[in-house]
Amino acid sequence: MTDIQKINEMILNESQFVDKLIKEVSRVIVGQNYMVERLLISLLADGHVLLEGVPGLAKTLTVHTLANAIKANYQRIQFTPDLLPADILGTMIYNQKTGEFITQTGPIFANFVLADEINRSPAKVQSALLEAMQERQVTIGSQTFKLDEPFLVLATQNPIEQEGTYPLPEAQVDRFMFKLKITYPSKEEELEIIKRMGGGVQIDVNPVVTTDNIIRARKAVHHIYIDEKIERYIIDLVFASRQPADYKLEELKPLIDFGASPRASLYLKIGAKAHAFLDHRGYVTPDDVKAIAHDVLRHRIILTYEAEAEEITTDDVIEKMLNEVEVQ
């Protein structure tokens, strides 16, 4: 028998830093609560994030601010068509004095790695980054190096400028836990932005959390209780994308080319636990799953040409699934 009360007390204690961290980030970042919350969930769930949004929405600033507030190492890599895998991972350099090769590590060796405009580099560069994301290690020459913990890759791509880009293959996009769609701020938020940022005064971020806090919180997240009914609900959601007719969603069958992969089920479970952690709860509810469903499934469901012709988006499909599939 699981002692929910004990788990609740532990999570309440371990999650104390969350509000302090969000408050510190909000001193610099106006609005974008959705983005900040999802970045924290992916950090706690040991996942990676693909951010899609037009320029100027504070994507880079948010990641940098979060890294500073956690007292973590931060590196930004600007992806360009002439970038090489060695520019990311590192390389062997010959030392003429000693006659030996020495290893020079690349910017991938950081806690937070911002891969800016990832779709501007060719496939071999993208795959070098994605391999490091999956394996959590890098091989340079004959040596293998473990990457720092926590390790979080945040890749950005611009949805409006497609000329000179190399779209990420679906199989590689699947390695990202979340795909976030970042939208414009509200009028009130934009007014606050120009007041806060237009004065020429830089706001310094204070480190309020350490990487050790994050690593300990990750372990606590795994102890959060999830009922088997909710686990089955997660499986039903994922299977509804593969076999919609079995869930009274016949209208979706001609719209979906490929359903979500098993990674979707894994990330829905751990993501729902991390969402509960942010809410200082030691148990998962169906609402935790629904809250992150769009971000987990958005890039994993591949639509048909028919869906695109009818201007139906993956978010429309996910919304229909969430409305029809119930917790049994």
Secondary structure, 3 states (H helix, E strand, C coil): CCCHHHHHHHHHHHCHHHHHHHHHHHCCCCCCHHHHHHHHHHHHCCCCEEEECCCCCCHHHHHHHHHHHCCCCEEEEECCCCCCHHHHHEEEEEECCCCEEEEEECCCCCCEEEEECHHHCCHHHHHHHHHHHHHCEEEECCEEEECCCCCEEEEEECCCCCCCCCCCCHHHHCCCCEEEECCCCCHHHHHHHHHHHCCCCCCCCCCCCCHHHHHHHHHHHHCCECCHHHHHHHHHHHHHHHCHHHHCCHHHCCCEEECCCHHHHHHHHHHHHHHHHHCCCCECCHHHHHHHHHHHHCCCCEECHHHHHCCCCHHHHHHHHHHHCCCC
